[in-house]
Amino acid sequence: GAGVSQSPSNKVTEKGKDVELRCDPISGHTALYWYRQRLGQGLEFLIYFQGNSAPDKSGLPSDRFSAERTGESVSTLTIQRTQQEDSAVYLCASSQTGNQPQHFGDGTRLSIL
Amino acid sequence: QKEVEQDPGPLSVPEGAIVSLNCTYSNSAFQYFMWYRQYSRKGPELLMYTYSSGNKEDGRFTAQVDKSSKYISLFIRDSQPSDSATYLCAIILTGGGNKLTFGTGTQLKVEL
């Protein structure tokens, strides 16, 4: 079956522009997560969606970051007014429910010029 | 102090060696333990998942958890060049909303 799919795989944009990253989770997975991986650092949690519950936004680094999820399907992560420090790989993961193993996509490599 | 500490390496071993990768953690409320393998320019791939102290074996891989010492390990037997990757430990905090807390990863190279 298909794994977690992310698009675009690479994104280069100018400082100050808005970007939108997309994640298609594994079919049937109710939980969806976004993480960020900066060069030489571990993965950092950003946000977690579980079914129809309010998302856990505790990892979002600033109000320039937001995410949405439609039902139990696609999610988009939006970064407004991008800064150079936003350059990173943004990874999406999904799991059948919370506490189940998380399966990752290959990420979107974001470069801010 | 980071919540999860992991030696970044790099670690270089000859083919066929036994590899030991380790993480320590600070919060005793961590209850679910995972090891991921990440190849260059790919997403992390789940290798092992456990929630109890002791050993769990899957093929050439053994995950070991010692909750009393807050120490987790991954052993790779008969290492192969294809095992060359970055290995990430990841832990879930009970009641912490299921988010993974990762170590920084250990880069492993298995040489012919």
Backbone of each chain as ProteinMPNN parsed JSONL, in Angstrom:
{"seq_chain_A": "GAGVSQSPSNKVTEKGKDVELRCDPISGHTALYWYRQRLGQGLEFLIYFQGNSAPDKSGLPSDRFSAERTGESVSTLTIQRTQQEDSAVYLCASSQTGNQPQHFGDGTRLSIL", "coords_chain_A": {"N_chain_A": [[0.824, -1.196, 0.0], [0.258, 2.369, -0.292], [2.554, 4.698, 1.094], [3.19, 7.432, 3.369], [2.772, 10.458, 1.74], [4.429, 13.323, 0.557], [4.419, 16.685, -0.613], [5.651, 19.757, -2.097], [8.662, 17.907, -3.028], [10.967, 19.346, -2.893], [11.538, 22.788, -2.166], [12.276, 26.024, -3.026], [12.476, 29.305, -2.015], [12.015, 32.874, -1.741], [13.039, 34.945, 0.978], [10.487, 36.116, 3.106], [8.334, 35.362, 1.572], [5.281, 33.4, 1.422], [4.781, 29.908, 2.135], [3.395, 26.718, 1.295], [2.991, 23.486, 2.419], [2.349, 20.074, 1.72], [0.715, 17.113, 2.921], [-0.111, 13.751, 2.501], [-1.571, 11.333, 4.327], [-1.159, 7.834, 5.336], [-3.756, 5.768, 4.207], [-6.589, 5.482, 6.276], [-5.295, 6.06, 8.617], [-5.651, 7.754, 11.595], [-4.248, 9.596, 13.025], [-2.011, 12.332, 12.618], [1.096, 13.915, 12.104], [3.397, 16.656, 12.197], [6.814, 17.36, 11.766], [9.999, 19.019, 12.146], [13.219, 19.09, 10.706], [16.213, 20.319, 11.195], [19.422, 21.134, 9.849], [21.907, 19.058, 11.112], [20.583, 18.734, 13.468], [18.218, 17.127, 15.69], [14.92, 15.717, 15.031], [12.217, 17.946, 15.404], [9.171, 18.251, 17.064], [6.192, 19.623, 15.693], [3.28, 19.851, 15.276], [0.201, 18.079, 15.978], [-2.426, 16.083, 14.87], [-5.412, 14.451, 15.762], [-7.953, 12.595, 14.775], [-11.085, 14.133, 15.137], [-10.437, 15.788, 17.169], [-9.22, 18.768, 18.872], [-6.246, 20.133, 17.525], [-2.883, 19.476, 18.714], [-0.889, 22.044, 19.138], [1.47, 22.668, 20.277], [4.16, 22.63, 19.541], [4.657, 24.449, 17.522], [6.764, 26.962, 16.28], [6.362, 29.721, 16.014], [3.862, 32.311, 15.439], [3.79, 32.489, 12.748], [3.606, 30.07, 11.668], [1.252, 27.622, 10.704], [-1.227, 25.024, 10.557], [-3.472, 22.813, 8.89], [-6.012, 20.299, 8.774], [-8.081, 18.26, 6.889], [-10.7, 16.503, 7.921], [-9.87, 13.144, 8.145], [-7.827, 13.156, 6.362], [-5.87, 14.763, 3.988], [-3.265, 17.034, 4.973], [-2.121, 20.402, 5.395], [0.724, 22.395, 5.863], [1.471, 25.636, 6.621], [3.695, 28.294, 6.177], [4.148, 31.543, 6.907], [5.525, 34.617, 5.656], [8.32, 33.857, 5.32], [11.455, 33.117, 6.902], [15.076, 32.97, 6.965], [15.903, 31.153, 8.877], [13.924, 29.305, 8.788], [14.602, 27.413, 6.989], [14.818, 24.03, 6.362], [14.156, 20.469, 6.652], [10.906, 19.435, 6.312], [8.919, 17.16, 7.834], [6.333, 14.776, 7.61], [4.225, 12.573, 9.407], [2.218, 9.642, 9.977], [-0.133, 7.711, 11.956], [-1.984, 4.799, 12.985], [-3.62, 5.178, 15.244], [-3.295, 7.372, 18.097], [-0.311, 6.731, 19.999], [0.397, 4.512, 18.516], [2.902, 3.15, 16.265], [4.652, 5.62, 14.36], [4.694, 6.514, 10.959], [6.735, 7.78, 8.471], [6.84, 10.276, 5.838], [8.952, 11.251, 3.035], [9.594, 13.869, 3.271], [9.69, 17.486, 2.834], [12.071, 19.496, 1.439], [12.969, 22.577, 2.382], [14.199, 25.608, 1.333], [15.245, 28.792, 2.118], [15.98, 31.714, 0.564]], "CA_chain_A": [[0.0, 0.0, 0.0], [0.997, 3.611, -0.372], [3.021, 5.275, 2.346], [2.918, 8.856, 3.535], [3.24, 11.19, 0.578], [4.578, 14.752, 0.809], [4.752, 17.49, -1.785], [6.659, 19.279, -3.041], [9.812, 17.281, -2.371], [11.9, 20.456, -2.683], [10.954, 24.116, -2.366], [13.192, 27.141, -2.818], [11.698, 30.528, -2.077], [12.69, 34.061, -1.202], [12.652, 35.421, 2.305], [9.298, 36.951, 3.14], [7.23, 34.725, 0.863], [4.54, 32.337, 2.123], [4.877, 28.593, 1.515], [2.414, 25.737, 1.735], [3.499, 22.128, 2.266], [1.208, 19.158, 1.737], [0.948, 15.752, 3.397], [-1.166, 12.752, 2.363], [-1.217, 10.243, 5.246], [-1.565, 6.491, 4.963], [-5.208, 5.634, 4.289], [-7.075, 4.862, 7.504], [-4.583, 6.559, 9.792], [-6.397, 8.877, 12.16], [-3.323, 10.559, 13.632], [-1.062, 12.932, 11.67], [2.087, 14.725, 12.81], [4.415, 17.39, 11.456], [8.088, 17.574, 12.446], [10.995, 19.773, 11.402], [14.576, 18.578, 10.904], [17.21, 21.297, 10.737], [20.723, 20.529, 9.574], [22.702, 18.744, 12.292], [19.761, 18.668, 14.672], [17.193, 16.099, 15.702], [13.597, 16.133, 14.604], [11.443, 18.708, 16.383], [7.73, 18.169, 16.906], [5.507, 20.88, 15.409], [1.839, 19.82, 15.505], [-0.358, 16.736, 15.973], [-3.864, 15.99, 14.674], [-5.989, 13.139, 16.071], [-9.37, 12.571, 14.479], [-11.766, 15.422, 15.169], [-10.023, 16.548, 18.356], [-8.423, 19.977, 18.635], [-4.846, 19.751, 17.334], [-1.853, 19.87, 19.665], [-0.043, 22.988, 18.415], [2.463, 23.135, 21.241], [5.494, 22.691, 18.968], [4.803, 25.475, 16.49], [7.76, 27.899, 16.811], [5.881, 31.111, 16.011], [2.526, 32.435, 14.834], [3.896, 32.431, 11.28], [3.361, 28.678, 11.309], [-0.085, 27.102, 10.956], [-1.515, 23.783, 9.838], [-4.86, 22.388, 8.835], [-6.255, 18.947, 8.289], [-9.482, 18.056, 6.521], [-11.137, 15.182, 8.362], [-8.741, 12.24, 8.408], [-7.073, 13.032, 5.122], [-4.738, 15.634, 3.686], [-2.923, 18.158, 5.84], [-1.207, 21.401, 4.849], [1.489, 23.228, 6.8], [1.723, 26.93, 5.991], [4.642, 29.201, 6.83], [4.0, 32.898, 6.354], [6.66, 35.546, 5.798], [9.418, 32.955, 5.644], [12.76, 33.61, 7.331], [16.138, 32.028, 6.622], [15.963, 30.085, 9.89], [12.895, 28.295, 8.504], [15.19, 26.403, 6.104], [14.844, 22.742, 7.057], [13.306, 19.439, 6.055], [9.646, 19.312, 7.035], [8.504, 15.764, 7.729], [4.994, 14.424, 8.046], [4.083, 11.178, 9.8], [0.871, 9.266, 10.382], [-0.251, 6.452, 12.686], [-3.373, 4.337, 13.003], [-4.199, 5.982, 16.312], [-2.203, 7.819, 18.946], [0.475, 5.673, 20.655], [0.843, 3.526, 17.538], [4.116, 3.618, 15.581], [4.479, 6.657, 13.356], [5.344, 6.234, 9.68], [7.11, 9.073, 7.914], [7.11, 10.539, 4.447], [10.346, 11.614, 2.747], [9.826, 15.249, 3.644], [9.876, 18.611, 1.91], [13.283, 20.262, 1.741], [12.657, 23.987, 2.195], [15.355, 26.503, 1.375], [14.852, 30.202, 2.072], [17.134, 32.501, 0.076]], "C_chain_A": [[0.858, 1.245, 0.0], [1.39, 4.075, 1.015], [2.574, 6.708, 2.457], [3.556, 9.606, 2.366], [3.297, 12.679, 0.898], [4.929, 15.471, -0.489], [4.808, 18.96, -1.406], [7.807, 18.591, -2.304], [10.89, 18.325, -2.063], [11.186, 21.77, -2.946], [12.025, 25.154, -2.044], [12.372, 28.403, -2.974], [12.481, 31.668, -1.457], [12.154, 34.391, 0.184], [11.437, 36.342, 2.206], [8.095, 36.374, 2.422], [6.516, 33.719, 1.767], [4.742, 31.02, 1.38], [3.836, 27.663, 2.116], [2.941, 24.347, 1.402], [2.341, 21.162, 2.491], [1.621, 17.774, 2.209], [-0.302, 14.901, 3.17], [-0.812, 11.572, 3.265], [-1.577, 8.888, 4.655], [-3.075, 6.364, 5.174], [-5.621, 4.906, 5.564], [-6.374, 5.322, 8.758], [-5.276, 7.807, 10.315], [-5.48, 9.957, 12.731], [-2.307, 11.04, 12.593], [-0.192, 13.929, 12.419], [2.963, 15.458, 11.81], [5.634, 17.574, 12.361], [8.987, 18.399, 11.543], [12.372, 19.209, 11.737], [15.55, 19.588, 10.32], [18.557, 20.625, 10.693], [21.481, 20.309, 10.876], [21.918, 18.653, 13.575], [18.756, 17.522, 14.556], [15.868, 16.63, 15.202], [12.88, 16.853, 15.749], [9.963, 18.574, 16.058], [7.147, 19.548, 16.631], [4.04, 20.831, 15.821], [1.317, 18.399, 15.297], [-1.872, 16.833, 15.827], [-4.315, 14.559, 15.017], [-7.493, 13.229, 15.836], [-9.958, 13.97, 14.44], [-11.408, 16.266, 16.384], [-9.263, 17.804, 17.959], [-6.961, 19.578, 18.503], [-3.957, 20.221, 18.478], [-0.839, 20.729, 18.904], [1.177, 23.406, 19.22], [3.873, 23.266, 20.675], [5.695, 23.762, 17.912], [5.702, 26.597, 17.018], [7.318, 29.357, 16.839], [4.508, 31.145, 15.366], [2.586, 32.527, 13.317], [3.587, 31.016, 10.766], [1.918, 28.295, 11.639], [-0.269, 25.827, 10.152], [-2.989, 23.485, 9.921], [-4.915, 20.943, 8.387], [-7.746, 18.803, 8.029], [-9.874, 16.634, 6.898], [-9.953, 14.321, 8.737], [-7.926, 12.067, 7.134], [-5.944, 14.055, 5.093], [-4.535, 16.711, 4.746], [-2.009, 19.119, 5.082], [-0.568, 22.172, 5.984], [1.838, 24.51, 6.054], [2.696, 27.727, 6.837], [4.513, 30.554, 6.145], [5.268, 33.698, 6.576], [7.926, 34.78, 6.176], [10.705, 33.701, 5.986], [13.815, 32.562, 7.005], [16.218, 30.878, 7.622], [14.863, 29.04, 9.71], [13.419, 27.208, 7.559], [15.4, 25.101, 6.867], [14.137, 21.717, 6.182], [12.062, 19.318, 6.927], [9.075, 17.923, 6.764], [7.103, 15.577, 8.295], [4.979, 12.936, 8.391], [2.619, 10.905, 10.1], [0.908, 7.947, 11.142], [-1.729, 6.08, 12.751], [-4.187, 5.074, 14.05], [-3.023, 6.564, 17.082], [-1.574, 6.637, 19.649], [0.857, 4.521, 19.735], [2.09, 4.052, 16.829], [3.803, 4.61, 14.468], [5.304, 6.324, 12.118], [5.52, 7.549, 8.944], [7.118, 9.083, 6.397], [8.573, 10.946, 4.271], [10.623, 13.1, 2.947], [9.824, 16.228, 2.486], [11.105, 19.374, 2.358], [13.04, 21.714, 1.374], [13.92, 24.809, 2.35], [14.87, 27.928, 1.192], [16.081, 31.02, 1.686], [17.178, 33.882, 0.714]], "O_chain_A": [[2.058, 1.178, 0.265], [0.66, 3.875, 1.985], [1.687, 7.151, 1.728], [4.729, 9.409, 2.05], [2.346, 13.24, 1.441], [5.639, 14.939, -1.343], [4.098, 19.386, -0.495], [7.904, 18.69, -1.081], [11.631, 18.194, -1.089], [10.337, 21.861, -3.832], [12.599, 25.168, -0.955], [11.649, 28.557, -3.958], [13.468, 31.463, -0.751], [10.99, 34.149, 0.506], [11.367, 37.221, 1.347], [6.968, 36.826, 2.625], [7.081, 33.248, 2.754], [4.861, 31.002, 0.154], [3.449, 27.796, 3.276], [3.294, 24.062, 0.257], [1.471, 21.394, 3.331], [2.732, 17.317, 1.936], [-1.403, 15.267, 3.583], [0.162, 10.872, 2.99], [-2.217, 8.805, 3.607], [-3.605, 6.801, 6.196], [-5.079, 3.851, 5.894], [-6.815, 5.003, 9.862], [-5.466, 8.783, 9.59], [-5.897, 11.102, 12.9], [-1.807, 10.252, 11.79], [-0.675, 14.689, 13.258], [3.239, 14.957, 10.72], [5.513, 17.894, 13.544], [8.773, 18.474, 10.334], [12.663, 18.89, 12.89], [15.694, 19.698, 9.102], [18.807, 19.66, 11.414], [21.68, 21.243, 11.653], [22.495, 18.512, 14.653], [18.485, 17.019, 13.465], [15.705, 17.829, 14.977], [12.931, 16.425, 16.902], [9.552, 18.763, 14.913], [7.551, 20.532, 17.252], [3.589, 21.657, 16.615], [1.899, 17.614, 14.548], [-2.527, 17.57, 16.563], [-3.679, 13.585, 14.613], [-8.214, 13.864, 16.606], [-9.416, 14.874, 13.804], [-11.994, 17.324, 16.61], [-8.728, 17.897, 16.854], [-6.476, 18.764, 19.289], [-4.236, 21.229, 19.126], [-0.034, 20.214, 18.128], [1.842, 24.386, 18.884], [4.708, 23.948, 21.271], [6.82, 23.957, 17.451], [5.436, 27.136, 18.093], [7.854, 30.147, 17.616], [4.04, 30.147, 14.818], [1.548, 32.632, 12.663], [3.341, 30.812, 9.577], [1.421, 28.605, 12.722], [0.448, 25.584, 9.182], [-3.668, 23.849, 10.881], [-4.013, 20.433, 7.722], [-8.57, 19.184, 8.86], [-9.431, 15.674, 6.268], [-9.122, 14.719, 9.554], [-7.404, 10.988, 6.855], [-5.175, 14.19, 6.044], [-5.488, 17.225, 5.333], [-1.222, 18.701, 4.234], [-1.234, 22.556, 6.946], [2.433, 24.466, 4.978], [2.545, 27.826, 8.054], [4.745, 30.679, 4.943], [5.992, 33.489, 7.55], [8.526, 35.027, 7.222], [10.998, 34.763, 5.436], [13.486, 31.395, 6.792], [16.562, 29.756, 7.253], [14.861, 28.013, 10.389], [12.752, 26.194, 7.353], [16.077, 25.077, 7.894], [13.596, 22.041, 5.124], [12.161, 19.121, 8.138], [8.787, 17.561, 5.623], [6.747, 16.149, 9.325], [5.648, 12.136, 7.737], [1.866, 11.818, 10.436], [1.845, 7.162, 11.001], [-2.607, 6.929, 12.594], [-5.297, 5.536, 13.784], [-1.871, 6.281, 16.754], [-2.245, 5.63, 19.875], [1.588, 3.627, 20.16], [2.317, 5.261, 16.793], [2.825, 4.462, 13.736], [6.458, 5.907, 12.216], [4.58, 8.333, 8.809], [7.363, 8.066, 5.749], [9.337, 10.981, 5.236], [11.764, 13.542, 2.809], [9.939, 15.848, 1.32], [11.185, 19.841, 3.494], [12.917, 22.05, 0.196], [14.62, 24.722, 3.359], [14.169, 28.237, 0.228], [17.091, 31.017, 2.39], [18.077, 34.67, 0.42]]}, "seq_chain_B": "QKEVEQDPGPLSVPEGAIVSLNCTYSNSAFQYFMWYRQYSRKGPELLMYTYSSGNKEDGRFTAQVDKSSKYISLFIRDSQPSDSATYLCAIILTGGGNKLTFGTGTQLKVEL", "coords_chain_B": {"N_chain_B": [[19.937, 20.424, 29.808], [19.306, 17.985, 27.356], [16.249, 16.251, 26.617], [16.484, 13.747, 25.466], [19.395, 12.075, 24.908], [21.928, 11.373, 22.558], [24.701, 9.853, 21.152], [26.332, 11.435, 18.537], [28.129, 10.287, 16.771], [30.417, 10.312, 13.924], [30.114, 6.731, 13.495], [32.151, 4.139, 12.61], [32.407, 0.934, 11.277], [33.644, -2.391, 10.54], [32.361, -4.578, 7.97], [30.139, -7.119, 9.07], [30.512, -6.75, 11.758], [29.312, -6.361, 15.169], [27.063, -3.914, 16.054], [26.508, -1.338, 18.382], [24.182, 0.913, 19.446], [23.204, 3.762, 21.269], [21.012, 5.46, 23.602], [20.198, 7.874, 26.08], [17.754, 8.981, 28.449], [15.848, 11.505, 30.149], [13.399, 11.766, 31.454], [11.255, 9.973, 33.438], [8.701, 9.414, 32.747], [8.551, 8.739, 30.152], [7.395, 6.289, 27.956], [7.109, 4.797, 25.626], [9.127, 3.397, 23.163], [11.204, 3.835, 20.387], [13.115, 2.944, 17.494], [14.469, 4.413, 14.662], [15.58, 4.3, 11.255], [17.387, 6.285, 9.056], [18.029, 7.016, 5.815], [20.11, 8.953, 3.598], [18.533, 11.878, 2.508], [16.02, 10.804, 2.739], [12.944, 9.91, 4.466], [12.578, 9.084, 8.013], [12.629, 5.614, 8.83], [10.754, 3.193, 10.412], [12.216, 0.934, 12.665], [12.164, -0.543, 15.113], [9.899, -1.023, 17.837], [8.857, -0.613, 21.093], [7.573, -1.003, 24.453], [8.229, -1.899, 26.897], [10.537, -2.802, 29.527], [13.533, -4.659, 28.841], [14.454, -7.014, 26.267], [13.87, -6.894, 22.726], [13.615, -8.629, 19.784], [14.274, -8.603, 16.275], [14.974, -10.152, 13.545], [18.151, -9.25, 12.471], [18.287, -7.242, 14.282], [18.172, -5.979, 17.615], [16.376, -4.517, 20.155], [16.862, -2.878, 23.197], [15.693, -2.051, 26.382], [16.124, -0.287, 29.342], [14.487, 0.726, 31.872], [14.974, 1.459, 34.492], [17.498, 2.566, 34.471], [17.134, 4.441, 32.587], [17.837, 4.065, 29.863], [18.382, 3.195, 26.525], [18.995, 0.866, 23.894], [20.163, -0.153, 20.662], [21.015, -2.988, 18.95], [22.879, -4.219, 16.264], [23.394, -7.047, 14.492], [25.868, -8.833, 12.56], [26.577, -6.752, 10.699], [25.931, -4.894, 7.704], [26.988, -3.26, 4.634], [24.723, -1.984, 3.646], [23.448, -1.192, 5.915], [24.443, 1.23, 6.537], [23.684, 4.352, 7.597], [21.747, 6.936, 9.243], [20.838, 6.54, 12.595], [18.084, 6.893, 14.631], [16.9, 7.398, 17.872], [13.719, 7.421, 19.466], [11.177, 8.657, 21.56], [8.114, 8.39, 23.348], [6.224, 10.35, 25.511], [4.251, 9.463, 28.209], [0.966, 10.566, 28.273], [1.734, 12.77, 26.942], [0.693, 13.568, 24.574], [1.38, 12.014, 22.402], [3.443, 12.87, 20.784], [6.63, 12.452, 19.287], [9.779, 12.451, 20.855], [12.948, 13.041, 19.849], [16.3, 11.689, 19.693], [19.437, 13.112, 18.568], [20.455, 11.546, 16.604], [22.61, 8.941, 15.361], [25.265, 8.613, 13.216], [26.055, 5.988, 11.132], [28.528, 4.025, 9.57], [29.164, 1.26, 7.637], [31.803, -0.584, 6.638], [33.264, -2.192, 3.79]], "CA_chain_B": [[20.073, 19.014, 29.435], [18.279, 17.538, 26.434], [15.426, 15.159, 27.139], [17.023, 12.492, 24.926], [20.785, 12.26, 24.496], [22.394, 10.315, 21.672], [26.025, 10.134, 20.61], [26.127, 11.68, 17.107], [29.073, 9.595, 15.9], [30.088, 9.109, 13.182], [30.598, 5.444, 13.935], [32.573, 3.364, 11.45], [32.689, -0.445, 11.664], [33.811, -3.285, 9.393], [31.251, -5.469, 7.664], [30.068, -8.284, 9.931], [30.651, -6.377, 13.169], [28.118, -6.076, 15.973], [26.992, -2.478, 16.318], [25.707, -0.952, 19.542], [23.771, 2.321, 19.404], [22.639, 4.005, 22.599], [20.396, 6.732, 23.986], [19.74, 8.034, 27.456], [16.674, 9.951, 28.531], [15.819, 12.106, 31.492], [12.063, 11.795, 32.033], [10.799, 8.606, 33.686], [7.358, 9.246, 32.196], [8.648, 8.192, 28.801], [6.875, 4.931, 28.054], [7.149, 4.078, 24.353], [10.488, 3.584, 22.67], [11.33, 3.463, 18.992], [14.328, 3.199, 16.719], [14.256, 4.674, 13.245], [16.747, 4.376, 10.389], [17.18, 7.329, 8.056], [19.002, 7.142, 4.74], [20.265, 10.327, 3.137], [17.464, 12.466, 1.712], [14.801, 10.023, 2.91], [12.327, 10.04, 5.769], [12.895, 8.004, 8.953], [11.946, 4.346, 8.623], [10.641, 2.529, 11.707], [12.874, -0.365, 12.797], [11.763, -1.268, 16.318], [8.927, -0.323, 18.678], [8.625, -1.377, 22.312], [7.119, -0.188, 25.581], [8.562, -2.545, 28.161], [11.946, -3.079, 29.761], [13.951, -5.959, 28.34], [14.916, -7.101, 24.878], [12.963, -7.265, 21.65], [14.455, -9.009, 18.658], [13.649, -8.707, 14.958], [16.041, -10.431, 12.596], [19.493, -8.865, 12.954], [18.149, -6.099, 15.186], [17.661, -6.174, 18.966], [16.186, -3.296, 20.932], [16.962, -3.144, 24.634], [15.233, -0.923, 27.189], [16.34, -0.38, 30.783], [13.78, 1.892, 32.407], [15.557, 1.88, 35.774], [18.659, 3.401, 34.149], [16.726, 5.379, 31.529], [18.846, 3.788, 28.843], [17.9, 2.302, 25.475], [20.045, 0.468, 22.96], [19.854, -0.937, 19.465], [22.14, -3.804, 18.516], [22.787, -4.747, 14.902], [24.335, -8.163, 14.301], [26.295, -9.105, 11.183], [26.293, -5.503, 9.997], [26.125, -4.883, 6.256], [27.121, -1.894, 4.09], [23.387, -1.391, 3.487], [23.032, -0.635, 7.205], [25.009, 2.578, 6.662], [22.555, 5.29, 7.682], [21.642, 7.582, 10.559], [19.888, 5.836, 13.457], [17.437, 7.83, 15.539], [16.01, 6.886, 18.907], [12.567, 8.307, 19.642], [10.448, 8.255, 22.76], [6.837, 9.064, 23.587], [5.927, 10.626, 26.905], [2.877, 9.125, 28.58], [0.175, 11.762, 28.488], [2.367, 13.9, 26.271], [0.07, 13.848, 23.289], [1.878, 11.107, 21.357], [4.53, 13.408, 19.971], [7.916, 11.79, 19.468], [10.96, 13.232, 21.214], [14.027, 12.332, 19.175], [17.707, 11.984, 19.836], [19.958, 13.812, 17.393], [20.831, 10.562, 15.597], [23.988, 8.459, 15.244], [25.595, 8.259, 11.826], [26.773, 4.717, 11.078], [29.063, 3.595, 8.285], [29.663, -0.109, 7.651], [32.748, -0.607, 5.52], [33.63, -3.504, 3.235]], "C_chain_B": [[18.933, 18.634, 28.484], [17.502, 16.385, 27.041], [15.933, 13.804, 26.671], [18.42, 12.779, 24.393], [21.234, 11.065, 23.658], [23.741, 10.74, 21.11], [25.91, 10.291, 19.098], [27.053, 10.888, 16.185], [29.93, 10.601, 15.148], [30.756, 7.861, 13.739], [30.913, 4.618, 12.692], [32.977, 1.976, 11.914], [32.93, -1.278, 10.422], [32.576, -4.152, 9.197], [31.303, -6.703, 8.56], [30.16, -7.977, 11.405], [29.287, -6.281, 13.847], [28.169, -4.593, 16.336], [26.093, -2.237, 17.526], [25.44, 0.548, 19.486], [22.973, 2.609, 20.674], [22.016, 5.385, 22.742], [20.122, 6.71, 25.479], [18.642, 9.086, 27.466], [16.494, 10.383, 29.974], [14.473, 11.968, 32.184], [11.522, 10.376, 32.196], [9.385, 8.365, 33.169], [7.384, 8.807, 30.734], [8.282, 6.716, 28.846], [6.948, 4.128, 26.759], [8.455, 4.431, 23.665], [10.592, 3.051, 21.246], [12.734, 3.716, 18.477], [13.935, 3.357, 15.256], [15.609, 4.662, 12.536], [16.435, 5.405, 9.321], [18.335, 7.332, 7.066], [19.013, 8.589, 4.258], [19.115, 10.732, 2.22], [16.183, 11.628, 1.703], [14.202, 10.299, 4.282], [12.741, 8.916, 6.699], [12.0, 6.786, 8.724], [11.929, 3.594, 9.958], [11.319, 1.164, 11.676], [12.29, -1.186, 13.95], [10.838, -0.389, 17.154], [8.683, -1.178, 19.909], [8.194, -0.444, 23.434], [7.489, -0.809, 26.92], [10.068, -2.702, 28.303], [12.279, -4.483, 29.27], [14.344, -5.859, 26.889], [13.779, -7.445, 23.932], [13.793, -7.481, 20.403], [13.64, -9.065, 17.382], [14.767, -8.897, 13.949], [17.403, -10.096, 13.181], [19.453, -7.753, 13.995], [17.59, -6.527, 16.539], [17.563, -4.821, 19.648], [16.18, -3.679, 22.401], [16.554, -1.887, 25.384], [15.51, -1.239, 28.654], [15.724, 0.857, 31.423], [14.394, 2.369, 33.721], [16.755, 2.795, 35.556], [18.345, 4.471, 33.112], [17.705, 5.285, 30.354], [18.231, 2.858, 27.822], [19.02, 2.056, 24.474], [19.445, -0.237, 21.761], [21.128, -1.667, 19.079], [21.856, -4.308, 17.101], [23.845, -5.832, 14.765], [24.678, -8.294, 12.822], [26.025, -7.88, 10.3], [26.719, -5.581, 8.539], [26.331, -3.448, 5.777], [25.772, -1.206, 3.922], [22.821, -0.856, 4.799], [23.581, 0.773, 7.423], [23.894, 3.617, 6.543], [22.691, 6.047, 9.003], [20.541, 6.884, 11.35], [19.391, 6.797, 14.531], [16.663, 7.065, 16.609], [14.887, 7.907, 19.099], [11.702, 7.762, 20.765], [9.158, 9.049, 22.853], [6.613, 9.163, 25.088], [4.489, 10.254, 27.193], [2.109, 10.396, 28.897], [0.718, 12.985, 27.78], [1.842, 14.146, 24.873], [0.633, 13.068, 22.137], [2.948, 11.695, 20.479], [5.816, 12.679, 20.311], [8.964, 12.819, 19.879], [12.161, 12.438, 20.725], [15.386, 12.666, 19.775], [18.199, 12.628, 18.547], [20.389, 12.853, 16.296], [22.298, 10.21, 15.646], [24.224, 8.025, 13.81], [26.486, 7.018, 11.833], [27.266, 4.452, 9.661], [29.63, 2.196, 8.455], [30.514, -0.291, 6.402], [33.063, -2.034, 5.098], [35.019, -3.905, 3.709]], "O_chain_B": [[17.763, 18.912, 28.75], [18.02, 15.637, 27.869], [15.826, 12.817, 27.399], [18.597, 13.632, 23.523], [20.964, 9.911, 23.991], [23.896, 11.869, 20.645], [25.438, 9.372, 18.428], [26.819, 10.812, 14.979], [30.168, 11.683, 15.684], [31.814, 7.925, 14.366], [30.056, 4.421, 11.831], [33.789, 1.835, 12.829], [32.465, -0.91, 9.343], [31.839, -4.425, 10.145], [32.373, -7.267, 8.787], [29.912, -8.855, 12.231], [28.255, -6.14, 13.192], [29.168, -4.09, 16.849], [25.044, -2.864, 17.666], [26.372, 1.353, 19.479], [22.16, 1.789, 21.101], [22.432, 6.346, 22.094], [19.849, 5.661, 26.062], [18.6, 9.969, 26.609], [16.937, 9.705, 30.901], [14.416, 12.047, 33.411], [11.349, 9.658, 31.211], [8.92, 7.225, 33.156], [6.335, 8.535, 30.15], [8.8, 5.972, 29.679], [6.858, 2.9, 26.792], [8.844, 5.596, 23.589], [10.125, 1.953, 20.945], [13.444, 4.593, 18.967], [13.185, 2.558, 14.696], [16.642, 4.971, 13.13], [15.347, 5.402, 8.746], [19.477, 7.613, 7.429], [18.065, 9.344, 4.474], [18.772, 10.018, 1.278], [15.369, 11.726, 0.785], [14.867, 10.854, 5.157], [13.213, 7.881, 6.228], [10.803, 6.903, 8.465], [12.98, 3.384, 10.563], [11.053, 0.343, 10.799], [11.965, -2.362, 13.789], [10.978, 0.834, 17.176], [8.335, -2.352, 19.784], [8.424, 0.764, 23.37], [7.099, -0.295, 27.969], [10.79, -2.73, 27.307], [11.433, -5.377, 29.279], [14.541, -4.77, 26.349], [12.855, -8.181, 24.279], [14.58, -6.62, 20.012], [12.489, -9.501, 17.376], [15.426, -7.939, 13.544], [17.77, -10.588, 14.248], [20.494, -7.37, 14.53], [16.66, -7.33, 16.612], [18.537, -4.071, 19.711], [15.572, -4.674, 22.798], [17.011, -0.79, 25.066], [15.176, -2.318, 29.143], [16.362, 1.907, 31.506], [14.339, 3.559, 34.031], [17.006, 3.696, 36.356], [19.192, 5.306, 32.796], [18.303, 6.272, 29.925], [17.627, 1.848, 28.182], [19.872, 2.913, 24.239], [18.37, -0.833, 21.834], [22.182, -1.057, 18.904], [20.753, -4.758, 16.789], [25.039, -5.572, 14.905], [23.894, -7.92, 11.949], [25.332, -7.97, 9.287], [27.705, -6.226, 8.183], [25.894, -2.511, 6.445], [25.679, 0.016, 4.042], [21.818, -0.141, 4.794], [23.217, 1.436, 8.395], [23.247, 3.733, 5.502], [23.626, 5.824, 9.773], [19.444, 6.664, 10.838], [20.176, 7.427, 15.239], [15.862, 6.186, 16.29], [15.089, 9.107, 18.914], [11.522, 6.551, 20.897], [9.107, 10.223, 22.489], [6.787, 8.195, 25.829], [3.588, 10.695, 26.479], [2.557, 11.211, 29.703], [0.235, 14.099, 27.983], [2.468, 14.848, 24.079], [0.388, 13.423, 20.984], [3.336, 11.063, 19.496], [6.065, 12.333, 21.466], [9.028, 13.915, 19.323], [12.368, 11.296, 21.136], [15.605, 13.761, 20.293], [17.472, 12.685, 17.555], [20.663, 13.282, 15.175], [23.141, 11.06, 15.935], [23.5, 7.195, 13.26], [27.542, 7.006, 12.465], [26.535, 4.627, 8.686], [30.479, 1.966, 9.316], [30.034, -0.173, 5.275], [33.121, -2.952, 5.917], [35.507, -4.977, 3.352]]}, "name": "protein", "num_of_chains": 2, "seq": "GAGVSQSPSNKVTEKGKDVELRCDPISGHTALYWYRQRLGQGLEFLIYFQGNSAPDKSGLPSDRFSAERTGESVSTLTIQRTQQEDSAVYLCASSQTGNQPQHFGDGTRLSILQKEVEQDPGPLSVPEGAIVSLNCTYSNSAFQYFMWYRQYSRKGPELLMYTYSSGNKEDGRFTAQVDKSSKYISLFIRDSQPSDSATYLCAIILTGGGNKLTFGTGTQLKVEL"}
